[in-house]
Amino acid sequence: MMTEPMSGKQLRWPAEWEEQEAVWLSWPHRADLWQGGLEELTERYAELAAAIAAEAEVRINAAAPLHAGIAELLHRHGVERFRLFDHPTNDVWCRDHGPIFTRRADGLMQMADWQFNAWGGKFAPWDLDNAVPACIARSLSLPRLCSPLFLEGGAIEGNGEGLLLTTEAVLLNPNRNPGKSKAEVEAELHRMLGTTSVFWLGKGIEGDDTDGHIDDMVRFVNAEAVVSITEPDPHSPHYRNLAENNERLQDLRTPSGHKVEVVPLPMPKPLVAKDWRL
């Protein structure tokens, strides 16, 4: 019998630097998405898997017919610490469409399963990606807490001690959660993750298909410190949004009231991919 899911104060969302048993990947397989670059991309994924396998088991979402080819490639790269799961996907962005794992008051692990619509309905189809958390829950026999909220993993950032960062541009976007108020979104985040405090930033960097994910702007490096992207060039399209976000961060506090240190990280120069998305 499946264990019933817990919610709210019975849960804790661990920080990303805590010990991890495994890391999940969704394997690339659609040539139409990568414009002739699929073979190179799978090589890069094999290299990524090799780096992960030195520290944790690699667990891979992929339709069963792909498994033999993936296994051969991973073995060729010296990867032995991996498991393949018959979880078909549309795309590769497991951080966004995969589950978020939480710890329960009874010591067991649980999964938070959000709705996924490919960053506001931009990249159809997404039905298989939206089903990945349910597939993982069945495969691991883990309790799954479901939410009607549309949310990608890259849209939220946590310190492991109850503080969550996110952006208005994503979670309050009509292309995900039309009509939802901040209070409603915060209540659902607390129910799903056991967090106690939500800190909102505004918009993201210009040209971001995600509409403004937190994970390419501000990341926790410990429970009381973040790195935050800055843009010194006032002519940059990113300047205003990042300046406003960094101004807001001056008020960031932990749930216990400690001021969070903000370490500036300069905005990198863009890498321009020629003929991308013709």
Helices and strands as residue ranges (DSSP letters): G 8-10, E 11-12, E 22-26, H 31-34, H 38-53, E 57-62, G 64-66, H 67-76, E 82-86, H 94-97, E 100-104, E 109-115, H 118-121, H 127-140, E 144-150, G 153-155, E 157-158, E 163-167, H 168-171, H 182-193, E 197-201, G 214-216, E 218-222, E 225-230, H 239-249, E 261-266
